[in-house]
Each structure stands twice: as structure tokens, then as C-alpha cells.
Amino acid sequence: MPMYEYRCAECGREHEQLRRMSEADTKVECPHCGSQQVTRLFSTCCVGGGASGGSNAGSGGGCAPRGGFS
Ligand SMILES: [Zn+2]
């Protein structure tokens, strides 16, 4: 199951959840404030230019392609 990141528009905090792909866009509640104003972020892994955290460009740590790029 892939890990998705979400950011709460109410409190601005981010959290991660393991969800099925088919459930990635279903409603998520912020675990911090309970708001449902939560947007899904693209995983910072394998996606360049993420604004948040970890700037290990080129290291590729733990970010191996799983094949089947679509
Ligand atoms: Zn919140």
C-alpha cells in the first residue's frame, strides 16, 4: 500500500497515511484538528521539486523505481 501525504488547510500541518490507491482521494480527516479541509500532496519521493523537506537530490535514497512507469 502506498503512503500518501496530506496537508490540512486549517492548521497547515502535514501527515502521512497508508491508503489504497483507490482510496487516495477519499475524504481524509486531519489527525491534528479533525478538519476535512485536507489536500493530498504528491509524495516527495520520486517527485522532484517538492517544496517540503528533504533535499537529497541525486542520492536516490530508498527511492527505487518499481517499474511500470505509466
Ligand atoms: Zn488540521
PDB file of the backbone (N, CA, C, O) and the ligand in Angstrom, with CONECT records:
HET     ZN  A 101       1
ATOM      1  N   MET A   1       0.847  -1.195   0.000  1.00  0.00           N
ATOM      2  CA  MET A   1       0.000   0.000   0.000  1.00  0.00           C
ATOM      3  C   MET A   1       0.881   1.244   0.000  1.00  0.00           C
ATOM      4  O   MET A   1       1.816   1.352   0.794  1.00  0.00           O
ATOM      5  N   PRO A   2       0.585   2.153  -0.871  1.00  0.00           N
ATOM      6  CA  PRO A   2       1.412   3.359  -0.934  1.00  0.00           C
ATOM      7  C   PRO A   2       1.118   4.329   0.201  1.00  0.00           C
ATOM      8  O   PRO A   2       0.031   4.347   0.778  1.00  0.00           O
ATOM      9  N   MET A   3       2.104   5.110   0.488  1.00  0.00           N
ATOM     10  CA  MET A   3       1.971   6.124   1.527  1.00  0.00           C
ATOM     11  C   MET A   3       1.649   7.455   0.866  1.00  0.00           C
ATOM     12  O   MET A   3       2.312   7.867  -0.086  1.00  0.00           O
ATOM     13  N   TYR A   4       0.648   8.106   1.371  1.00  0.00           N
ATOM     14  CA  TYR A   4       0.293   9.409   0.834  1.00  0.00           C
ATOM     15  C   TYR A   4       0.492  10.478   1.889  1.00  0.00           C
ATOM     16  O   TYR A   4       0.383  10.228   3.089  1.00  0.00           O
ATOM     17  N   GLU A   5       0.783  11.660   1.413  1.00  0.00           N
ATOM     18  CA  GLU A   5       0.941  12.783   2.328  1.00  0.00           C
ATOM     19  C   GLU A   5      -0.233  13.736   2.152  1.00  0.00           C
ATOM     20  O   GLU A   5      -0.712  13.969   1.042  1.00  0.00           O
ATOM     21  N   TYR A   6      -0.667  14.263   3.241  1.00  0.00           N
ATOM     22  CA  TYR A   6      -1.786  15.188   3.218  1.00  0.00           C
ATOM     23  C   TYR A   6      -1.428  16.430   3.998  1.00  0.00           C
ATOM     24  O   TYR A   6      -0.680  16.390   4.974  1.00  0.00           O
ATOM     25  N   ARG A   7      -1.990  17.543   3.534  1.00  0.00           N
ATOM     26  CA  ARG A   7      -1.784  18.791   4.276  1.00  0.00           C
ATOM     27  C   ARG A   7      -3.140  19.370   4.627  1.00  0.00           C
ATOM     28  O   ARG A   7      -4.043  19.447   3.793  1.00  0.00           O
ATOM     29  N   CYS A   8      -3.258  19.764   5.852  1.00  0.00           N
ATOM     30  CA  CYS A   8      -4.501  20.333   6.351  1.00  0.00           C
ATOM     31  C   CYS A   8      -4.529  21.834   6.071  1.00  0.00           C
ATOM     32  O   CYS A   8      -3.581  22.558   6.374  1.00  0.00           O
ATOM     33  N   ALA A   9      -5.628  22.276   5.490  1.00  0.00           N
ATOM     34  CA  ALA A   9      -5.758  23.695   5.191  1.00  0.00           C
ATOM     35  C   ALA A   9      -6.118  24.496   6.434  1.00  0.00           C
ATOM     36  O   ALA A   9      -5.959  25.716   6.461  1.00  0.00           O
ATOM     37  N   GLU A  10      -6.595  23.819   7.446  1.00  0.00           N
ATOM     38  CA  GLU A  10      -6.997  24.511   8.666  1.00  0.00           C
ATOM     39  C   GLU A  10      -5.798  24.832   9.544  1.00  0.00           C
ATOM     40  O   GLU A  10      -5.584  25.979   9.938  1.00  0.00           O
ATOM     41  N   CYS A  11      -5.028  23.809   9.841  1.00  0.00           N
ATOM     42  CA  CYS A  11      -3.910  24.024  10.773  1.00  0.00           C
ATOM     43  C   CYS A  11      -2.559  24.003  10.048  1.00  0.00           C
ATOM     44  O   CYS A  11      -1.521  24.309  10.635  1.00  0.00           O
ATOM     45  N   GLY A  12      -2.595  23.637   8.770  1.00  0.00           N
ATOM     46  CA  GLY A  12      -1.375  23.705   7.982  1.00  0.00           C
ATOM     47  C   GLY A  12      -0.404  22.571   8.226  1.00  0.00           C
ATOM     48  O   GLY A  12       0.706  22.567   7.693  1.00  0.00           O
ATOM     49  N   ARG A  13      -0.812  21.626   9.018  1.00  0.00           N
ATOM     50  CA  ARG A  13       0.097  20.529   9.317  1.00  0.00           C
ATOM     51  C   ARG A  13      -0.045  19.420   8.270  1.00  0.00           C
ATOM     52  O   ARG A  13      -1.070  19.272   7.604  1.00  0.00           O
ATOM     53  N   GLU A  14       1.013  18.674   8.167  1.00  0.00           N
ATOM     54  CA  GLU A  14       1.014  17.575   7.214  1.00  0.00           C
ATOM     55  C   GLU A  14       1.067  16.248   7.959  1.00  0.00           C
ATOM     56  O   GLU A  14       1.620  16.141   9.054  1.00  0.00           O
ATOM     57  N   HIS A  15       0.487  15.264   7.339  1.00  0.00           N
ATOM     58  CA  HIS A  15       0.604  13.933   7.919  1.00  0.00           C
ATOM     59  C   HIS A  15       0.615  12.913   6.789  1.00  0.00           C
ATOM     60  O   HIS A  15       0.308  13.221   5.637  1.00  0.00           O
ATOM     61  N   GLU A  16       0.972  11.715   7.151  1.00  0.00           N
ATOM     62  CA  GLU A  16       1.056  10.661   6.153  1.00  0.00           C
ATOM     63  C   GLU A  16       0.096   9.551   6.508  1.00  0.00           C
ATOM     64  O   GLU A  16      -0.168   9.279   7.679  1.00  0.00           O
ATOM     65  N   GLN A  17      -0.411   8.928   5.493  1.00  0.00           N
ATOM     66  CA  GLN A  17      -1.284   7.789   5.733  1.00  0.00           C
ATOM     67  C   GLN A  17      -1.035   6.725   4.687  1.00  0.00           C
ATOM     68  O   GLN A  17      -0.785   7.017   3.518  1.00  0.00           O
ATOM     69  N   LEU A  18      -1.107   5.520   5.123  1.00  0.00           N
ATOM     70  CA  LEU A  18      -1.084   4.412   4.172  1.00  0.00           C
ATOM     71  C   LEU A  18      -2.509   4.172   3.698  1.00  0.00           C
ATOM     72  O   LEU A  18      -3.415   3.915   4.491  1.00  0.00           O
ATOM     73  N   ARG A  19      -2.678   4.260   2.412  1.00  0.00           N
ATOM     74  CA  ARG A  19      -4.027   4.057   1.875  1.00  0.00           C
ATOM     75  C   ARG A  19      -3.943   3.264   0.587  1.00  0.00           C
ATOM     76  O   ARG A  19      -2.921   3.246  -0.099  1.00  0.00           O
ATOM     77  N   ARG A  20      -5.032   2.620   0.288  1.00  0.00           N
ATOM     78  CA  ARG A  20      -5.114   2.001  -1.015  1.00  0.00           C
ATOM     79  C   ARG A  20      -5.167   3.098  -2.075  1.00  0.00           C
ATOM     80  O   ARG A  20      -5.664   4.198  -1.838  1.00  0.00           O
ATOM     81  N   MET A  21      -4.651   2.770  -3.221  1.00  0.00           N
ATOM     82  CA  MET A  21      -4.658   3.759  -4.289  1.00  0.00           C
ATOM     83  C   MET A  21      -6.075   4.227  -4.599  1.00  0.00           C
ATOM     84  O   MET A  21      -6.309   5.399  -4.896  1.00  0.00           O
ATOM     85  N   SER A  22      -7.009   3.292  -4.523  1.00  0.00           N
ATOM     86  CA  SER A  22      -8.392   3.638  -4.856  1.00  0.00           C
ATOM     87  C   SER A  22      -9.013   4.543  -3.804  1.00  0.00           C
ATOM     88  O   SER A  22     -10.068   5.137  -4.023  1.00  0.00           O
ATOM     89  N   GLU A  23      -8.347   4.640  -2.663  1.00  0.00           N
ATOM     90  CA  GLU A  23      -8.896   5.469  -1.601  1.00  0.00           C
ATOM     91  C   GLU A  23      -8.092   6.745  -1.405  1.00  0.00           C
ATOM     92  O   GLU A  23      -8.333   7.510  -0.471  1.00  0.00           O
ATOM     93  N   ALA A  24      -7.151   6.960  -2.283  1.00  0.00           N
ATOM     94  CA  ALA A  24      -6.233   8.072  -2.083  1.00  0.00           C
ATOM     95  C   ALA A  24      -6.951   9.417  -2.068  1.00  0.00           C
ATOM     96  O   ALA A  24      -6.520  10.358  -1.401  1.00  0.00           O
ATOM     97  N   ASP A  25      -8.043   9.491  -2.806  1.00  0.00           N
ATOM     98  CA  ASP A  25      -8.717  10.783  -2.917  1.00  0.00           C
ATOM     99  C   ASP A  25     -10.008  10.849  -2.113  1.00  0.00           C
ATOM    100  O   ASP A  25     -10.782  11.801  -2.214  1.00  0.00           O
ATOM    101  N   THR A  26     -10.212   9.825  -1.326  1.00  0.00           N
ATOM    102  CA  THR A  26     -11.392   9.895  -0.479  1.00  0.00           C
ATOM    103  C   THR A  26     -11.117  10.823   0.691  1.00  0.00           C
ATOM    104  O   THR A  26      -9.982  11.236   0.926  1.00  0.00           O
ATOM    105  N   LYS A  27     -12.175  11.141   1.416  1.00  0.00           N
ATOM    106  CA  LYS A  27     -12.054  12.122   2.484  1.00  0.00           C
ATOM    107  C   LYS A  27     -11.038  11.696   3.540  1.00  0.00           C
ATOM    108  O   LYS A  27     -10.980  10.543   3.968  1.00  0.00           O
ATOM    109  N   VAL A  28     -10.265  12.660   3.927  1.00  0.00           N
ATOM    110  CA  VAL A  28      -9.282  12.427   4.973  1.00  0.00           C
ATOM    111  C   VAL A  28      -9.498  13.463   6.059  1.00  0.00           C
ATOM    112  O   VAL A  28      -9.722  14.640   5.778  1.00  0.00           O
ATOM    113  N   GLU A  29      -9.429  13.024   7.270  1.00  0.00           N
ATOM    114  CA  GLU A  29      -9.529  13.967   8.375  1.00  0.00           C
ATOM    115  C   GLU A  29      -8.154  14.290   8.897  1.00  0.00           C
ATOM    116  O   GLU A  29      -7.298  13.412   9.008  1.00  0.00           O
ATOM    117  N   CYS A  30      -7.945  15.528   9.213  1.00  0.00           N
ATOM    118  CA  CYS A  30      -6.703  15.918   9.833  1.00  0.00           C
ATOM    119  C   CYS A  30      -6.631  15.305  11.233  1.00  0.00           C
ATOM    120  O   CYS A  30      -7.543  15.498  12.037  1.00  0.00           O
ATOM    121  N   PRO A  31      -5.579  14.581  11.526  1.00  0.00           N
ATOM    122  CA  PRO A  31      -5.460  13.966  12.846  1.00  0.00           C
ATOM    123  C   PRO A  31      -5.167  14.993  13.936  1.00  0.00           C
ATOM    124  O   PRO A  31      -5.261  14.696  15.127  1.00  0.00           O
ATOM    125  N   HIS A  32      -4.814  16.193  13.515  1.00  0.00           N
ATOM    126  CA  HIS A  32      -4.430  17.215  14.499  1.00  0.00           C
ATOM    127  C   HIS A  32      -5.632  18.045  14.934  1.00  0.00           C
ATOM    128  O   HIS A  32      -5.799  18.339  16.118  1.00  0.00           O
ATOM    129  N   CYS A  33      -6.463  18.418  13.975  1.00  0.00           N
ATOM    130  CA  CYS A  33      -7.574  19.297  14.321  1.00  0.00           C
ATOM    131  C   CYS A  33      -8.919  18.738  13.884  1.00  0.00           C
ATOM    132  O   CYS A  33      -9.962  19.312  14.200  1.00  0.00           O
ATOM    133  N   GLY A  34      -8.905  17.622  13.159  1.00  0.00           N
ATOM    134  CA  GLY A  34     -10.161  16.989  12.783  1.00  0.00           C
ATOM    135  C   GLY A  34     -10.816  17.601  11.567  1.00  0.00           C
ATOM    136  O   GLY A  34     -11.905  17.182  11.176  1.00  0.00           O
ATOM    137  N   SER A  35     -10.177  18.582  10.960  1.00  0.00           N
ATOM    138  CA  SER A  35     -10.743  19.217   9.783  1.00  0.00           C
ATOM    139  C   SER A  35     -10.712  18.271   8.586  1.00  0.00           C
ATOM    140  O   SER A  35      -9.842  17.407   8.476  1.00  0.00           O
ATOM    141  N   GLN A  36     -11.672  18.454   7.706  1.00  0.00           N
ATOM    142  CA  GLN A  36     -11.649  17.671   6.470  1.00  0.00           C
ATOM    143  C   GLN A  36     -11.141  18.506   5.304  1.00  0.00           C
ATOM    144  O   GLN A  36     -11.207  18.088   4.148  1.00  0.00           O
ATOM    145  N   GLN A  37     -10.640  19.675   5.619  1.00  0.00           N
ATOM    146  CA  GLN A  37     -10.026  20.516   4.583  1.00  0.00           C
ATOM    147  C   GLN A  37      -8.601  20.050   4.365  1.00  0.00           C
ATOM    148  O   GLN A  37      -7.640  20.769   4.638  1.00  0.00           O
ATOM    149  N   VAL A  38      -8.491  18.850   3.873  1.00  0.00           N
ATOM    150  CA  VAL A  38      -7.181  18.240   3.731  1.00  0.00           C
ATOM    151  C   VAL A  38      -6.932  17.927   2.266  1.00  0.00           C
ATOM    152  O   VAL A  38      -7.765  17.314   1.598  1.00  0.00           O
ATOM    153  N   THR A  39      -5.808  18.343   1.791  1.00  0.00           N
ATOM    154  CA  THR A  39      -5.475  18.073   0.399  1.00  0.00           C
ATOM    155  C   THR A  39      -4.330  17.074   0.330  1.00  0.00           C
ATOM    156  O   THR A  39      -3.438  17.055   1.179  1.00  0.00           O
ATOM    157  N   ARG A  40      -4.381  16.275  -0.671  1.00  0.00           N
ATOM    158  CA  ARG A  40      -3.338  15.266  -0.822  1.00  0.00           C
ATOM    159  C   ARG A  40      -2.140  15.869  -1.534  1.00  0.00           C
ATOM    160  O   ARG A  40      -2.281  16.570  -2.536  1.00  0.00           O
ATOM    161  N   LEU A  41      -0.990  15.594  -1.014  1.00  0.00           N
ATOM    162  CA  LEU A  41       0.242  16.021  -1.658  1.00  0.00           C
ATOM    163  C   LEU A  41       0.800  14.866  -2.450  1.00  0.00           C
ATOM    164  O   LEU A  41       0.572  13.700  -2.130  1.00  0.00           O
ATOM    165  N   PHE A  42       1.518  15.200  -3.466  1.00  0.00           N
ATOM    166  CA  PHE A  42       2.246  14.136  -4.139  1.00  0.00           C
ATOM    167  C   PHE A  42       3.417  13.739  -3.268  1.00  0.00           C
ATOM    168  O   PHE A  42       4.029  14.577  -2.605  1.00  0.00           O
ATOM    169  N   SER A  43       3.711  12.499  -3.275  1.00  0.00           N
ATOM    170  CA  SER A  43       4.827  12.023  -2.480  1.00  0.00           C
ATOM    171  C   SER A  43       6.092  12.772  -2.851  1.00  0.00           C
ATOM    172  O   SER A  43       6.377  13.009  -4.025  1.00  0.00           O
ATOM    173  N   THR A  44       6.845  13.138  -1.822  1.00  0.00           N
ATOM    174  CA  THR A  44       8.102  13.829  -2.092  1.00  0.00           C
ATOM    175  C   THR A  44       9.117  12.858  -2.675  1.00  0.00           C
ATOM    176  O   THR A  44      10.109  13.262  -3.281  1.00  0.00           O
ATOM    177  N   CYS A  45       8.854  11.590  -2.483  1.00  0.00           N
ATOM    178  CA  CYS A  45       9.739  10.583  -3.033  1.00  0.00           C
ATOM    179  C   CYS A  45       9.477  10.433  -4.528  1.00  0.00           C
ATOM    180  O   CYS A  45       8.328  10.317  -4.955  1.00  0.00           O
ATOM    181  N   CYS A  46      10.509  10.438  -5.294  1.00  0.00           N
ATOM    182  CA  CYS A  46      10.416  10.226  -6.739  1.00  0.00           C
ATOM    183  C   CYS A  46       9.802  11.416  -7.479  1.00  0.00           C
ATOM    184  O   CYS A  46       9.657  11.364  -8.700  1.00  0.00           O
ATOM    185  N   VAL A  47       9.451  12.455  -6.789  1.00  0.00           N
ATOM    186  CA  VAL A  47       8.910  13.633  -7.458  1.00  0.00           C
ATOM    187  C   VAL A  47       9.819  14.815  -7.174  1.00  0.00           C
ATOM    188  O   VAL A  47       9.914  15.267  -6.034  1.00  0.00           O
ATOM    189  N   GLY A  48      10.464  15.300  -8.168  1.00  0.00           N
ATOM    190  CA  GLY A  48      11.396  16.397  -7.959  1.00  0.00           C
ATOM    191  C   GLY A  48      10.680  17.696  -7.639  1.00  0.00           C
ATOM    192  O   GLY A  48       9.499  17.859  -7.942  1.00  0.00           O
ATOM    193  N   GLY A  49      11.388  18.597  -7.039  1.00  0.00           N
ATOM    194  CA  GLY A  49      10.856  19.931  -6.812  1.00  0.00           C
ATOM    195  C   GLY A  49       9.862  20.019  -5.680  1.00  0.00           C
ATOM    196  O   GLY A  49       9.110  20.989  -5.594  1.00  0.00           O
ATOM    197  N   GLY A  50       9.842  19.025  -4.808  1.00  0.00           N
ATOM    198  CA  GLY A  50       8.960  19.128  -3.668  1.00  0.00           C
ATOM    199  C   GLY A  50       9.357  20.291  -2.781  1.00  0.00           C
ATOM    200  O   GLY A  50      10.538  20.481  -2.490  1.00  0.00           O
ATOM    201  N   ALA A  51       8.387  21.058  -2.357  1.00  0.00           N
ATOM    202  CA  ALA A  51       8.720  22.255  -1.598  1.00  0.00           C
ATOM    203  C   ALA A  51       9.078  21.932  -0.159  1.00  0.00           C
ATOM    204  O   ALA A  51       9.715  22.733   0.525  1.00  0.00           O
ATOM    205  N   SER A  52       8.673  20.771   0.291  1.00  0.00           N
ATOM    206  CA  SER A  52       8.832  20.487   1.706  1.00  0.00           C
ATOM    207  C   SER A  52       9.921  19.449   1.956  1.00  0.00           C
ATOM    208  O   SER A  52       9.930  18.368   1.368  1.00  0.00           O
ATOM    209  N   GLY A  53      10.807  19.805   2.819  1.00  0.00           N
ATOM    210  CA  GLY A  53      11.735  18.824   3.364  1.00  0.00           C
ATOM    211  C   GLY A  53      12.723  18.235   2.386  1.00  0.00           C
ATOM    212  O   GLY A  53      12.713  18.529   1.190  1.00  0.00           O
ATOM    213  N   GLY A  54      13.562  17.407   2.930  1.00  0.00           N
ATOM    214  CA  GLY A  54      14.499  16.527   2.279  1.00  0.00           C
ATOM    215  C   GLY A  54      14.998  16.896   0.895  1.00  0.00           C
ATOM    216  O   GLY A  54      14.363  16.558  -0.105  1.00  0.00           O
ATOM    217  N   SER A  55      16.106  17.573   0.828  1.00  0.00           N
ATOM    218  CA  SER A  55      16.660  17.892  -0.479  1.00  0.00           C
ATOM    219  C   SER A  55      17.840  16.992  -0.768  1.00  0.00           C
ATOM    220  O   SER A  55      18.977  17.453  -0.874  1.00  0.00           O
ATOM    221  N   ASN A  56      17.569  15.720  -0.893  1.00  0.00           N
ATOM    222  CA  ASN A  56      18.641  14.807  -1.236  1.00  0.00           C
ATOM    223  C   ASN A  56      18.582  14.463  -2.721  1.00  0.00           C
ATOM    224  O   ASN A  56      18.452  13.300  -3.103  1.00  0.00           O
ATOM    225  N   ALA A  57      18.679  15.488  -3.537  1.00  0.00           N
ATOM    226  CA  ALA A  57      18.634  15.262  -4.970  1.00  0.00           C
ATOM    227  C   ALA A  57      19.848  14.461  -5.406  1.00  0.00           C
ATOM    228  O   ALA A  57      20.982  14.754  -5.025  1.00  0.00           O
ATOM    229  N   GLY A  58      19.590  13.469  -6.193  1.00  0.00           N
ATOM    230  CA  GLY A  58      20.688  12.690  -6.730  1.00  0.00           C
ATOM    231  C   GLY A  58      21.079  11.513  -5.878  1.00  0.00           C
ATOM    232  O   GLY A  58      21.717  10.583  -6.372  1.00  0.00           O
ATOM    233  N   SER A  59      20.723  11.526  -4.631  1.00  0.00           N
ATOM    234  CA  SER A  59      21.105  10.406  -3.778  1.00  0.00           C
ATOM    235  C   SER A  59      20.216   9.202  -4.032  1.00  0.00           C
ATOM    236  O   SER A  59      20.658   8.056  -3.951  1.00  0.00           O
ATOM    237  N   GLY A  60      18.973   9.477  -4.336  1.00  0.00           N
ATOM    238  CA  GLY A  60      18.050   8.402  -4.632  1.00  0.00           C
ATOM    239  C   GLY A  60      17.844   7.452  -3.485  1.00  0.00           C
ATOM    240  O   GLY A  60      17.570   6.271  -3.699  1.00  0.00           O
ATOM    241  N   GLY A  61      17.967   7.933  -2.296  1.00  0.00           N
ATOM    242  CA  GLY A  61      17.855   7.057  -1.147  1.00  0.00           C
ATOM    243  C   GLY A  61      16.474   6.452  -0.995  1.00  0.00           C
ATOM    244  O   GLY A  61      15.486   7.169  -0.835  1.00  0.00           O
ATOM    245  N   GLY A  62      16.409   5.164  -1.042  1.00  0.00           N
ATOM    246  CA  GLY A  62      15.151   4.472  -0.807  1.00  0.00           C
ATOM    247  C   GLY A  62      14.079   4.789  -1.813  1.00  0.00           C
ATOM    248  O   GLY A  62      12.888   4.720  -1.508  1.00  0.00           O
ATOM    249  N   CYS A  63      14.483   5.128  -2.979  1.00  0.00           N
ATOM    250  CA  CYS A  63      13.502   5.615  -3.945  1.00  0.00           C
ATOM    251  C   CYS A  63      13.693   4.893  -5.262  1.00  0.00           C
ATOM    252  O   CYS A  63      13.818   5.530  -6.308  1.00  0.00           O
ATOM    253  N   ALA A  64      13.716   3.608  -5.223  1.00  0.00           N
ATOM    254  CA  ALA A  64      13.968   2.838  -6.431  1.00  0.00           C
ATOM    255  C   ALA A  64      12.712   2.751  -7.285  1.00  0.00           C
ATOM    256  O   ALA A  64      11.613   2.532  -6.777  1.00  0.00           O
ATOM    257  N   PRO A  65      12.887   2.921  -8.554  1.00  0.00           N
ATOM    258  CA  PRO A  65      11.729   2.774  -9.448  1.00  0.00           C
ATOM    259  C   PRO A  65      11.176   1.361  -9.358  1.00  0.00           C
ATOM    260  O   PRO A  65      11.928   0.389  -9.296  1.00  0.00           O
ATOM    261  N   ARG A  66       9.872   1.261  -9.351  1.00  0.00           N
ATOM    262  CA  ARG A  66       9.269  -0.048  -9.225  1.00  0.00           C
ATOM    263  C   ARG A  66       8.877  -0.623 -10.579  1.00  0.00           C
ATOM    264  O   ARG A  66       8.205  -1.651 -10.656  1.00  0.00           O
ATOM    265  N   GLY A  67       9.292   0.034 -11.622  1.00  0.00           N
ATOM    266  CA  GLY A  67       8.910  -0.448 -12.935  1.00  0.00           C
ATOM    267  C   GLY A  67       7.481  -0.058 -13.254  1.00  0.00           C
ATOM    268  O   GLY A  67       6.720   0.324 -12.365  1.00  0.00           O
ATOM    269  N   GLY A  68       7.128  -0.152 -14.490  1.00  0.00           N
ATOM    270  CA  GLY A  68       5.760   0.187 -14.870  1.00  0.00           C
ATOM    271  C   GLY A  68       5.453   1.646 -14.738  1.00  0.00           C
ATOM    272  O   GLY A  68       4.379   2.014 -14.262  1.00  0.00           O
ATOM    273  N   PHE A  69       6.362   2.480 -15.145  1.00  0.00           N
ATOM    274  CA  PHE A  69       6.026   3.905 -15.235  1.00  0.00           C
ATOM    275  C   PHE A  69       4.892   4.076 -16.217  1.00  0.00           C
ATOM    276  O   PHE A  69       4.902   3.487 -17.298  1.00  0.00           O
ATOM    277  N   SER A  70       3.944   4.857 -15.854  1.00  0.00           N
ATOM    278  CA  SER A  70       2.833   4.997 -16.775  1.00  0.00           C
ATOM    279  C   SER A  70       2.603   6.450 -17.108  1.00  0.00           C
ATOM    280  O   SER A  70       1.698   6.770 -17.879  1.00  0.00           O
TER     281      SER A  70
HETATM  282 ZN    ZN A 101      -5.590  20.271  10.823  1.00  0.00          ZN2+
END
